[in-house]
Every structure is written in C-alpha cells, then in structure tokens.
C-alpha cells in the first residue's frame, strides 16, 4: 500500500554541556537520542526519520541549527506541534520553529553558511557557572597577536593540517569567510568575568574538530608557544604540520546557520 510522506524542517537550539554530542550511541545521553524519544512520544508513533544539518561533538552547543523530519502516513499539526514538542523536551533543548518542505529539499546537500563562536577568558578563574559556555585559561594571553593570527585563516586555504584524520581523498581546500577574535558582548551574564572574548568563524563547511584545532593554535600563539610564522605555515596543507593543541569543546557554539536561497 502506498504511503504518503511528509517533509518538515525543524529549527532548534540546545546547550550541549551534559550531552555526549549529537550522534546516537548505545547507553549514552546524546541529543539525537533525546530528540528521537521526544518525537516518538509526541507523535505517538515511530514511523519517522530525521537528518541533522550537522553533528556536534560532546559539550558543544548550538544557538541555531536544523533537523529535517520525514513523516509517513499523517502530517504534523503545525498549530500545536511546537508547543507540545517543547513541553516534552528537556530544558536544554528548544524547538524554535517548524515548516513544511517538499521532497526536493535536502538538508545535507543544501548550501549553507555556518557561523561558529568560541568563548574564552584568561587570567583569574571564572565563576563555576561559566563552565557550560566559556573556557577559562589561567595564563595571560597576547590577545593582539591572536587577533593578527586569526586574520590569516580568512580566504581559501588547504586546511589538511586542521582536519581530523584526513585520508588522501578528503577534500580539505575550503574558504573561510570570517575569522576574528573580539571582545565578547554577544552572550553576557552577571557571573561572567569582566573581560571575555570570542573567536568568530564563518564558512560553508568545516571538518570535524577544525574550529577547535584553529582555536588551539590561536591559544598557543597567545601563549607565545607557537610563532605567527609557524601558524601561517600550518594553514598550507601541502606542508605537513602537527598541531598538538585542540581547544576544549565546552567553549564552542554553532551560533548561526544560514540556508542559502531559502525563503
């Protein structure tokens, strides 16, 4: 018997600090597992599939990302779904909106611009409540040198040295549209330190751990453990360069995702 399929695009946000990443794993609390359980409960059935626009690592948060939902037999009630889904999701996941799409839409292949933010501070130890959002470094950092170094990531480069376990077939040439370190005025709280900073990186796509490897290299520049010349050399994937510092995951947020040519 022919089954009619319905297609939806869910816009979500989440705090990733207590989750072991997006992808479902046995006997582990992940965002995908929580989404699946909540969908099954709210829909009252399991004849659905869904695909995320991207997978985040453990402790990484998302201010804006998307999930494509494929639902068989019966459509969503769009007048009540957002309320019911949010009521049953845990406090650290929120559905922002849902809209119907069609079979031509593909969340994986659709062109998009991703913006990642990495929050950090240095010097005096932070209030413990900062831990889910911001990485605290105890030594002083040369912020001006880090800002200069960040500019060198902008443009089209071979990021093979910033790719996690690349194979010879891995496509590592990509364009970074924005890479800057600025004072953090984006996310504030009464318990945040007086001075904090963020790394902002924008592009069409990034390899696994790429942003954290970039942040790790910039921290090492700020510590004067990595020279500016060495960082510039590391961005040329034709020259093998071993990066030894991957920044902690908890400071990373997928801040925005722009779906190109999508009203």
N, C-alpha and C positions, 0 to 999 in steps of 0.2 A: 504494500500500500504506500502511495506517495505521501511523504511527509513534507509539509511546508516549513521552511527555515526562515527565521527572523534574525536580523543583524542589528547590533547596538554598539555604540561607543560610550564607554564609561570613563569619566574624568575623575581621578581620585588623588588623594594626598595621604601621607602617612608619616609617622615618626618611627624610624626603623630600629631604635636603640635596643628593644627587647626581642627583636626577631633575628633569626639566622638567615637573613636575606629573603629574596623573593621566591626562588625556586623551591618547589615542594621536595621535602626529604623525609625519609622514614623516621618516625618518632621524634620529630623536631618541629618546633614552632616556627613556621615561615609565613610570609604574607600570602603566598599562593594558597597554602592550606587553609588559612583563615578565611580568605575570600571564597574559596570553594565551599566550605562548610556553611558560611552565611548565605551564599546563593542558594544552596540546596534547601536550607531551612525556609528562607523567604519565598522561594518559588514553589516549594512543596514537591519537588521532583528533581531528578538528576540528569535529565536528557538535555544537557547543555555542554558547551565547550567554551573556552575563552583563551585568548592570547594576550600577553602583556606587550606593550611597546618596547620594553627593555627589562632586563633583570638587574636588580641592585644586590650588592653584597650585604653581609651581616652588618647591622648597625647603621646602614646608610638610609637616609630619609628621602622623601620626595614631597615637594610642595605642589607639583603638578606633573602627573603622568597619565597614561591612558591604558585601558584594557578593552579589547574587542570581544564582545559576547555573542555567541552563536546559540540560538534557542530554537528548539524544534517544537512543532505542534501548535503552541499557543503563544501569542505575543505578550509583551510586558504591559502592565497597566501603568503608563507613564505618569498618571496623575498621583499615584500613591507609592511608586517603587522607591524613589529617593528617600522618602520619609521612613518607609519600612526597612529598607536596607540599612540606613544609618542607625536606626533604633536597635538593630541587632548586631551591628559591627562593634568591636571593642573601641574604647575611647581614642586609641591612637591610629585609627583608620577612618577616613571620611570620604563619602561619595559626594563629589561636587555637582555633577550633572550627568544626565544620560540623554542620548539622542539616537534616533533610528538612522541607520545607514543601509546600504544595499550590498549585494554580493560582489560588486566591483571594488569595494573598499578593502584595503589590506593594510593593517596597522604596521606590519613589519616592513613592507616594501614602500609604503607611502613616505615621500620625502619630508623630513622634519629637521628643525633646528633645536638642539638641546643646549640648555644652559645649566652648568654645574657651579655650585658655590661651595667653597671650603672655608669654614670658620675657624679662626685660631687666635690665641693670645699668647703672651710670653711674659716672663718675669715672675711676679708674685702669683702664688697658687690661687686658682679660681674657687668660687663657691661650688660645693658639690653639685648643686642643681644645674650647673652649666654643662655637666658631663654628656648629656644626650645630644648637645648641639655643637659643642666647641672643644677643640683640642687645646690643651694648655701646655706650653713648653716653658721650662724653668729658666733656661739661659737667655741672655739678651740676644736679639736678632738684629741684623743690619737691614732694616725694612727698605731703606732707599736702594740698596744693592739688589734686594729681592725684587723690587719693582722694576728695576732696569732689566734684570734677568728674565722676568715674566714676559716682557715685550718681545723677546727673541723667539718665543713659541708661536707668535702670530704669523700666519701665512701657510703656504703649502710646504710640508716637510715630510721626510720619511721617518715616522715615529717607531721604527722597529725596536729601538732600544727601550721604548716606553710601552711595549706590548708584552702581555703575559704569555710566555712560552710560544712565540710565533713559529710557524713552520715556513719552509721556503715558499709555500703557496699563499701565506697570509698576506692580505692587502694592507700595507701599513703606511702608504702615502695618503695623507689626508690634509684638509685645510682647517686650521684653527682661525676662527673669525675674530675672537676676542680673548685676550689673556691679560689680566691685570690684577694687581693687589692694591686694595684701597681700604680706608677705614670702614669699619662695619657700622652702618646706620640702617641696614636692611632689617635685621632682627635684633630687638632690644628687650631687656628685662631688668627689673630692679636689682637682681642678683648678678647681672653680668659685670665684668670688670669695667673700669672707667674707660680703658682703651682696648679695643679688639679690632681684628682685621679679617678681611675675606679675600680669597682668590676667586675671581670670576672667569670662567672659561666657556666659550660658546663655539659650536661647530655642528656639522651634520651628523657626526657619529664619532664614537671613541671606543678604543679597545678596552678589554677588561683590565682594571686596575690602572688605566692610563692616567687619570686625573690624580690619583693618589701617588703614583710614581712622579708625576710632574711636581706635585706639592712637596714630596720628599726631597727632590732635587733642589727646589727653591729654599726649603728649610736649611739644607746643607750649605747652600750659597750664603744664606743669612747667618749661619754659624761660622762662616769662612772655612768650612771643611771641604768645599767644592768651589773651584775658581770659576769666574764668569766664562773664561775661555773653555774650560772643561765642559761647562753646561752647553755652550754653543756647539762644541764638537759632538756632544751626546745627542743632539737633535738631528744629526746627519746619520741616518740609518745605514749608510754604506760603510761607516766606521763603527766597528764593534765597540760598545762601551757598556760596562757593567754598572748598573745602578744598584746601590746597596741599601737604599732607604725608601720604604713605602710608607706613606703617612697613614696614621690611624684612620679607621673607617668612620668613626663616630662624628667627625667634623664635616663629612661630605653630605651634600644635599643636591638632588636633582631638582633645581629650582623652577625651571620652566621648560615646556616642550611646545614648540610652535609647529603645527601641522601646516605645511605649505599648500597654497591653493585649495584651502578647505574652508568653506564658509560656515 
